[in-house]
Amino acid sequence: MIELIVYGSPIPQPRHKMTRSGHTWDPGKAIKRVFLEKIRNLAPKSPYSGAISMSIEFYVPRSKGHYRTGQYSHLLKDTAPKYPIVRGGKNHLGDLDNYLKLAMDALDKVFYKDDVQVCVVHTLKEYSSNPRTVVQIRGVE
């Protein structure tokens, strides 16, 4: 089993862009590179080649509006949600599948040969005061 922790706010995979001439490009390429560089030293000598089970947890930062004010500004409001399900606004959060896509694409060719090997996935997206992505990779028999 390999366990990886990537500190920092998780970022969802952005949609591919298309130029006027019809050429497409991946705006998430640099984000994936940064994600991978944070954990490259934990990579196996050669990518795993068998079936894989993954557990990926995304802990995203809370909005300032979740906290109380004044001397209690370090405490959460009673109405603060546990799970990030808000759309729109400056604190827009990504869909779970887009977070997962970026993480799996970043690990591809380094931790495993191809993401087609992933047969089981357990995911979680939750608020945290310590934003990070936690990944566990296991071989499946």
N, C-alpha and C positions, 0 to 999 in steps of 0.2 A: 504494500500500500504506500502511496505517496500522498503526503498532506502538504498543501501550499497555502500560504496566507499572503495576499497582495493588499498592502495597506493603501488607503486612499479611497476616495469616493468612487464606487462602481459607475461605469459609463456604459450605456446601451449602444449596440451596434447601430450607427446611423444608416439611413437608406442610401443605396448607391445613387450617384448623380449621373446625369446625362448632359453632354454638351449639345449645342445646336447642330453640330455635324453628326450626331448620333453616337459618339464615342462615350462609353460608360467608364466610371472610375469609382473606387471605393474610398470614401472620405474617412473611414475608420482604420485605414492601414497604419497610420502613425500611432493611433491609440493602442492598437494591438501590439505594436512594437514596444511601446512603453510598458504595457502590461507584462509582456514576456520578459523584458529586461530586468524587471524587479524580482523575477524568480528563476532566471536562466541558470543560476549556479546550483539549483536544486534538480535540474534535469538529469535523467539517466544518461549513461554513456551512449546508448542507442535507444531509439523510440520503441515503446512496447508494441508488439505485433498481434496480440490476441484480442479476444473480446474484453470489453471494459465496462465497468460500472462506475459512475461518477456521482458524487454528492457535491453540489455547489450552493453556497449560501452567500447572498448579497446583502450586506448591511449598509444602508444608505443613510446620509445625515438627515436630521430632523430640520424642519422649517423653524425659523425664529418665532413664528406665531404659535408654536406648540408649547412655548414656555411662558411662565407667569412673568410679571413685571416687578420693578422695584427691588426690594431686598430679597424677594423670593424668585428672582429671575433665573436661578439655577434649577428650579423645580418645574416639572411638567404640569400643565393644566390638567384637570380631571377629564376634560374632553379630548385630550391629545390621543390620536389613534395609535394603535400598535403597529399596524401594517400600512405601507405606502400605497394608497389606491387613488391618489388625487391626480387629475389631468389638468393641463394648462397652467398658466401663470409662470412666474419666474422660477418657481421651485418644481417645474415639471419633472416627473420621474418617468423612467422608461418602463416598457412592458417587460415582464419577466423573460419572455422568449428572446427579446433583443439583448438583454444582459447575458443570457446564456449563450447566444450566438457569438457574441464578441469573445467571451472567455474560451469557448470551445475552439474557435478559429485561431486564437492566439496560441493555444497549446498544441495545435495541429503541427505535425512534422517534427516536433521537439520532444514531447512527452509520449506521443503515440503516432503511428505512421499516418493514419487518416481518421477523420471523425466518424467515418462509417463504422468503425470498430466499437463505438459507444452503443451499448445495447440497453443499459439501464441508467436512468437519470433521476436523481432526487434533488429538488431545488427549493429554495426559500428566499423570499425578499422581505426584509424587515428593517425598521428604523433602528438606529444605534448612534450613540455619541462617539463611537469609534468606527468610522466608515472603513469597510474592508470587504474583500472577497475571499472566502475560504473554499478551497477545492480539495477533495479527496478522490484519488484515482485508484481503483482496485481491478485486478484481473478477475474475470468471471470464468468458472469451470464449465 
